[in-house]
Amino acid sequence: MKVEHTTLNFKAGLTSKMRQEIASTDVVKISREFFNHGIETDFKNNKVIAWCSLQCLKLIKFMNEKYGLNLGIPKGIFVEDFNKLKIAEKEATGFLNFAPAKLYLGDDKIIPEKTIFFNEFEGFNYSGGNEFWNRIDRMSDENFDRHFSSTDFFLEPILHEFLHAVHEQNLIQKLGGKKLVKLFEETLTPPKLETFRAKYGRMLEKICTYASVTPFEAVACDLSKRTIENLDKITLLPQSNFIKSSPYRKLSPLKRLFIYESESTPSRTLRHFWEGKMG
């Protein structure tokens, strides 16, 4: 997700207690916890990203354990100067690498799928350089006020990328890795994106404007909204299994036919994107 800027109003929910926890965060200890889950990390000692990433991991693990789900987790999380990467949006807050790729300029190392990168924002004067992430609550307010994001909660910029990984894991299980790479490449061609926006743009903009960019962003924005609306804002854990009444639930063939007739068009559309039907 990229960055938008406007006036501030401090609604995003980062409490004083949470700020204290972030300030005393042991980034090395958090990296060890991620390592125990098979996730490689390099947070560049960014306490905000490390702490928020840990909350997102706990949230997903909680959902899986309490409600018997199989939501995916990322393979890696890295903080990086986006000027060093082969990506178009150098001012994006973060992105998920959907397919194995050589992402670093002048480096042939292949970065695996489901790898999250967060922007170090080195030298971004408008954001205060590395102080950018210390303003994550304000940034979330800004994006929501502009209807660029589906929620104003401070976790959204981090959670958004985790939910891309959740979506990708579902697509890998359904399609397999090779078919997913082909789907991803075909979906993001300029002609396909133009058709997508003409067909779905107005409907998806009701979630937020960023949801109308690609089918993948539509799912991440909508799923982020549903997740955060269901969170206990103190424990940062879901209060119920909201997945079972969402487009992201598992359906038997018989129930799929029944649901199709009763679903609203937006819900049906999001379910299709979730399942890899991007047309």
C-alpha positions in Angstrom: 0.0 0.0 0.0 1.3 3.5 -0.8 1.1 6.6 1.3 -1.4 9.4 1.2 -1.2 12.7 3.2 -3.8 15.1 4.6 -4.8 16.7 7.9 -4.6 14.7 11.2 -7.3 13.9 13.7 -5.8 11.1 16.0 -8.5 8.4 15.8 -6.4 5.4 15.1 -6.4 3.7 18.5 -2.7 3.5 19.5 -3.0 3.8 23.3 -0.4 5.1 25.8 0.2 1.6 27.0 0.8 0.3 23.5 3.3 3.2 22.9 5.1 2.2 26.1 5.3 -1.4 24.9 6.7 -0.3 21.6 9.3 1.9 23.2 10.5 -1.0 25.3 10.3 -3.6 22.5 13.2 -6.0 22.1 13.4 -6.4 18.4 15.9 -9.3 18.6 13.4 -11.2 20.8 10.6 -10.6 18.4 12.7 -11.8 15.5 13.4 -15.0 17.5 9.7 -15.5 17.9 9.1 -15.2 14.2 12.0 -17.5 13.5 10.3 -20.1 15.7 7.4 -19.9 13.3 9.7 -20.4 10.3 9.6 -16.7 9.3 12.9 -14.9 8.4 13.0 -11.3 9.5 15.2 -8.2 9.4 13.3 -5.3 11.1 16.4 -3.0 10.9 15.7 -2.3 14.6 12.4 -0.6 13.7 10.4 -1.2 16.9 7.1 0.0 15.5 7.1 -2.5 12.6 8.4 -5.3 14.7 5.8 -4.8 17.5 2.9 -4.4 15.0 4.0 -7.4 13.0 4.0 -9.5 16.1 0.5 -8.4 16.9 -0.6 -9.4 13.4 1.0 -12.8 13.7 -0.7 -13.4 17.0 -4.0 -12.4 15.5 -3.7 -14.9 12.7 -2.4 -17.7 14.9 -5.3 -17.0 17.3 -7.8 -17.3 14.5 -6.3 -20.5 13.3 -6.2 -22.1 16.7 -9.5 -20.9 18.2 -11.7 -21.3 15.1 -9.9 -24.2 13.2 -8.9 -22.1 10.3 -5.9 -22.3 8.0 -5.0 -18.7 7.4 -1.5 -18.3 5.9 1.4 -16.5 7.3 4.3 -14.8 5.5 7.6 -16.5 4.8 9.7 -13.4 5.6 9.4 -9.8 6.7 12.0 -7.2 5.9 12.4 -3.5 6.4 14.2 -2.0 3.4 14.9 1.2 1.5 12.6 0.8 -1.5 15.0 2.7 -3.7 17.1 -0.5 -3.6 14.2 -2.6 -5.0 12.9 -3.2 -8.5 9.4 -1.9 -7.7 7.5 1.0 -9.2 6.0 2.6 -6.0 9.1 3.8 -4.1 6.8 5.6 -1.6 4.7 2.5 -0.8 4.5 1.7 2.9 4.8 -2.0 2.1 4.2 -4.8 -0.4 4.0 -8.6 -0.5 6.0 -10.4 -3.1 3.5 -12.8 -4.7 6.0 -14.8 -6.8 9.7 -15.8 -6.6 11.6 -12.8 -8.1 14.9 -11.0 -8.2 13.8 -7.9 -6.3 17.1 -6.2 -5.4 18.9 -3.9 -7.9 22.2 -5.4 -8.8 21.6 -8.6 -6.9 20.5 -12.0 -8.3 19.2 -13.3 -5.0 15.7 -14.8 -5.5 13.1 -13.6 -3.0 10.4 -16.2 -2.3 6.7 -15.7 -2.5 4.8 -14.5 0.6 7.7 -12.2 1.6 6.7 -8.9 3.0 8.7 -5.7 2.6 8.1 -2.5 4.7 9.6 0.8 3.5 12.4 2.1 5.6 11.6 5.6 4.4 15.2 6.6 4.5 15.5 10.2 3.4 11.8 10.9 2.9 11.8 14.5 4.2 8.0 14.9 4.1 7.6 12.0 6.5 10.4 12.9 8.9 12.7 10.2 7.5 12.7 7.2 9.9 10.2 8.9 12.2 7.6 8.0 9.6 6.7 4.7 11.4 6.4 6.5 14.7 3.5 8.3 13.2 1.7 5.2 12.2 -1.5 6.2 14.0 -1.6 9.6 12.2 -0.9 8.0 8.9 -3.8 5.6 9.4 -6.1 8.5 10.1 -4.9 10.3 7.0 -5.5 7.4 4.7 -9.0 6.7 6.2 -10.0 10.4 6.0 -9.2 10.4 2.3 -11.1 7.1 1.9 -7.8 5.6 0.6 -7.9 3.0 3.3 -10.8 0.9 4.6 -10.1 1.6 8.3 -8.3 4.2 10.4 -6.9 1.7 12.9 -3.1 2.0 13.4 -2.4 -1.7 12.6 -3.9 -1.5 9.1 -0.8 -0.6 7.1 1.0 -3.7 8.6 -2.0 -6.0 8.7 -2.8 -5.2 5.1 0.4 -7.0 3.9 -0.2 -10.0 6.2 -3.7 -10.4 4.7 -2.1 -10.4 1.2 -0.1 -13.4 2.5 -3.4 -15.0 3.8 -4.9 -14.5 0.4 -1.9 -15.9 -1.4 -1.8 -19.0 0.8 -5.5 -19.7 -0.1 -4.7 -19.3 -3.8 -1.6 -21.6 -3.6 -3.8 -24.3 -1.9 -6.5 -23.9 -4.5 -4.4 -23.4 -7.7 -0.8 -24.5 -7.0 2.2 -22.3 -7.2 2.7 -22.3 -11.0 -0.9 -21.5 -11.8 -0.8 -18.7 -9.2 2.2 -17.1 -10.8 0.5 -17.2 -14.2 -2.7 -15.8 -12.7 -0.8 -13.0 -11.0 1.1 -12.0 -14.2 -2.1 -12.1 -16.3 -4.2 -10.2 -13.9 -1.8 -7.3 -13.6 -1.3 -6.6 -17.3 -2.5 -3.0 -18.2 -5.4 -4.2 -20.4 -6.7 -6.5 -17.7 -6.4 -3.9 -15.1 -8.2 -1.4 -17.3 -11.1 -3.9 -17.8 -11.1 -4.7 -14.1 -11.4 -1.0 -13.0 -14.1 -0.3 -15.6 -16.1 -3.3 -14.4 -15.6 -3.2 -10.7 -14.1 0.2 -9.8 -17.2 2.0 -8.7 -18.4 -1.0 -6.6 -15.1 -1.6 -4.9 -14.5 2.1 -4.1 -17.3 1.8 -1.6 -14.7 -0.2 0.5 -12.0 2.4 -0.2 -10.3 3.8 -3.3 -7.3 1.5 -2.9 -9.6 -1.5 -3.2 -10.3 -0.6 -6.8 -6.6 -0.9 -7.9 -6.4 -4.7 -8.4 -8.4 -7.7 -7.3 -5.6 -8.5 -4.8 -6.0 -5.1 -3.2 -9.8 -5.5 -3.1 -9.5 -8.6 -1.0 -6.8 -7.2 1.3 -8.7 -3.9 1.9 -12.0 -5.7 2.6 -10.5 -8.4 4.7 -8.6 -5.8 6.7 -11.8 -3.9 7.4 -13.6 -7.0 8.5 -10.8 -8.1 10.7 -10.2 -4.7 12.4 -14.0 -4.1 13.0 -14.0 -7.4 14.9 -10.9 -6.7 17.0 -10.9 -6.1 20.7 -9.0 -2.8 20.5 -7.1 -3.5 23.8 -6.1 -7.2 23.3 -5.8 -6.8 19.5 -7.5 -10.2 19.1 -10.7 -11.1 17.2 -13.8 -11.3 19.3 -15.6 -13.9 17.1 -15.1 -16.0 14.0 -16.2 -13.3 11.5 -14.8 -15.4 8.6 -17.7 -17.8 8.8 -20.1 -15.1 7.6 -17.7 -13.5 5.1 -16.8 -14.1 1.4 -13.7 -15.9 2.7 -15.3 -18.9 4.4 -15.0 -22.4 3.0 -18.1 -23.7 1.2 -19.1 -27.2 0.2 -20.3 -27.6 -3.4 -23.9 -27.8 -2.3 -23.7 -24.8 0.0 -21.8 -22.9 -2.7 -24.8 -23.1 -5.0 -27.2 -22.0 -2.3 -24.9 -19.1 -1.2 -24.5 -17.9 -4.7 -28.2 -17.1 -5.0 -28.4 -15.3 -1.7 -25.1 -13.4 -1.8 -25.0 -9.7 -2.6 -23.0 -8.8 -5.8 -20.1 -7.3 -3.8 -19.8 -10.3 -1.6 -19.9 -12.7 -4.5 -17.3 -10.6 -6.4 -14.9 -10.6 -3.5 -15.4 -14.4 -3.0 -14.5 -14.9 -6.7 -11.3 -12.8 -6.2 -10.5 -14.8 -3.1 -10.8 -18.0 -5.1 -8.7 -16.7 -8.0 -11.5 -15.8 -10.4 -10.3 -12.4 -11.4 -12.3 -11.7 -14.6 
